[in-house]
Amino acid sequence: MNLGSPQSDLLRQAGERLARMDPHGALDLIDQAERMGGATHNSILNRALALRLMGDFHGSLATIEDALAIQPYDFIALLAKGALLEKISRPKAAAEVFRNALKIAPPRERCPPAILAQIDYADGLVKRHAERLGEAMRRAVADIGSDLDEATRDRFEEGLEIYAGLKPAPKQEPILLNYPRLPAIPFYDRALFPWLSELEAATDIIKTELEALLAADLDAFAPYIQYPKGAPVNQWGELNHSRKWTSLFLWRDGERQDEACERCPRTTALLEGLPMAHQDGFAPTAVFSALQPHTHIPAHTGSANVRLLTHLPLILPGPARFRVGNRTREWEMGRAWVFDDTIEHEAWNDADALRVILIFDVWNPYLAEGEKALITAMMKAQRQFAQDE
């Protein structure tokens, strides 16, 4: 249809009639336009709106289906379809349509207020539908699986929440290397790391050396986030070059930090006896991580799923939370965990004083021993290739 053609003029006039809440007049103009040049996507959408204003919701829905047959990914038409399904008392079908529409929603900054309001309404209906579905599934399984252990039950609960649409499925999003066929497990089973009990038993030894460091030279702890001037900081704006989150490295990207290690000899000896990941130029990294009171480390992901991170809390003055994927845990003194940091994670120190944990990386237990050398050689070759110009 040519702009400025008689047909387009009629449809423009029909749009004006709709804006004035005159659906009957709009339909007359739409009929004239379609007799002149046939139905178009625009004319069909206008007809659907006119029918909706007249209270003919079933007719409007059938017309919207015609529009979607022409352009299946028309975001506005999908929103209209969802709203009409709700009007004719089909809220479950409406939720599915809204869910699909939200997947292709344009960025919010590009949407006028009226569309933003529709997006927010659709999002709310989808969430309410997911909550009702989750409740229905929980009722259905209430009498099943009472003999499951806590970890298995926790996994099932997450599966239910994902299936209901209450939470997204956790996925690995490494910055550097996404190695295939490694499971996306937020917190790993302790049984895979029998040395954890040795680490936990040394909590007081490590804490004593840490406290001596803090008492003698807190300035040795440097801001963890240090983007150069002009670099995009994204979610790190508040913490960039900030002493709200500081660190002291014992190993950094595979290099032993001799001065720090000499000041923590027993911690260093312990770590050297543990199966840290060793990759020349990449790992291990072992670091004391200090978070100031009421500070939040925003959601982020790590570098490579071939390595996992170990956390051991050393100073916990009060509540402190840690989320990996859909699972949030509270740190406990004397209790370590191993997690996949390529799954989105974030941390909070909710206490009124400093929180410090020990972090170090270990190999993913699902790698073959010989595979580790291959991966390291591959990563070093990639780095060398990038540096050669």
Salt bridges, closest charged atoms under 4 A:
GLU16 OE2 - ARG12 NH1 3.06
ASP22 OD2 - ARG17 NH1 3.30
ASP31 OD1 - ARG47 NH2 2.66
GLU34 OE1 - ARG47 NH2 2.91
GLU65 OE2 - LYS81 NZ 3.10
ASP74 OD2 - HIS41 NE2 2.52
GLU96 OE2 - ARG99 NH2 3.35
ASP120 OD1 - ARG108 NH1 2.93
ASP123 OD2 - LYS127 NZ 3.10
ASP154 OD1 - ARG327 NH1 2.81
GLU157 OE2 - ARG138 NH2 2.68
GLU158 OE1 - ARG327 NE 3.78
GLU161 OE2 - ARG138 NH2 3.81
GLU161 OE1 - LYS167 NZ 3.39
GLU161 OE1 - ARG327 NH2 3.00
GLU200 OE2 - ARG190 NH1 2.74
GLU238 OE2 - LYS244 NZ 2.80
ASP258 OD1 - ARG256 NH1 2.84
GLU272 OE2 - ARG256 NE 3.62
ASP280 OD2 - LYS380 NZ 2.92
GLU344 OE1 - ARG323 NH2 2.83
GLU346 OE1 - HIS296 NE2 2.68
GLU346 OE2 - ARG323 NE 2.70
ASP350 OD2 - ARG321 NE 2.67
ASP352 OD1 - HIS294 NE2 2.57
ASP361 OD2 - ARG307 NE 3.28
GLU369 OE1 - LYS372 NZ 3.07
